[in-house]
Amino acid sequence: MKKWFLLQLVIVLAAVIVLLATGSNQALSFIAGGAAVFAGNLWVVLRVGRQIGQIDSQVFLRKAVVAEVMKFAIAGTLCVIAFRTIETLNAPYFFGGFVLALLVNMMGLKFIQQAPLSE
């Protein structure tokens, strides 16, 4: 699970480096969108990631649901903060970073489901 979390970070940062050639405003907007998703996913990984297969399934499910709700709250809060504080925010680039981070997250979850729990 940790390696897919790190992959999400690497892909978003690589996209930001490429976008720096087009302008810092686009890169800042892109990283702000990616960071909104990344921060929420960091919360989930820290909250339940290390407990997979180690605790009762009902307790794990409860923790996972709470972590997912908090993930959405964190992402939403960071989106509001970004739109209110970054005066030159470029919305298409912001949501581009947001969507890219979500896609990498979904891709990682797909591979995690196919992997044994010992990884």
C-alpha positions, 0 to 999 in steps of 0.5 A: 500500500505504501508504494502506491501512495508514494507512486501517487506523489511521484506522478503528481510531482513529475507532472508539476515539473513538466508544468513548470516549463509552461508557467509557475501559475499552472504548476502551482494550481496543479500541485494544489489540486494534487495536494488536496487529494494527497493529504486526504489519502495520507490521512487514510494511510496513516489511520488504517493502512498499517492495520489491514489484516491485523484487527477484527474486520468490523473494527477495521471497517468502522475505522475505514469508513471514518477515514474515508469520510475524513478524506473527503472532508480534508479534500473539500476543505483544502479545495475551498482554502486553495480557491480562496487564498491563491488569487491566480489559481487556474481552475482547469490545472487545479482540477487536472492535478486533483483528477490525476491524483484520484486516478493514480489512487484508484489504479493503486487500489486496483493493484492492491486488491490483486496483491497478497496481504503480506506486501 
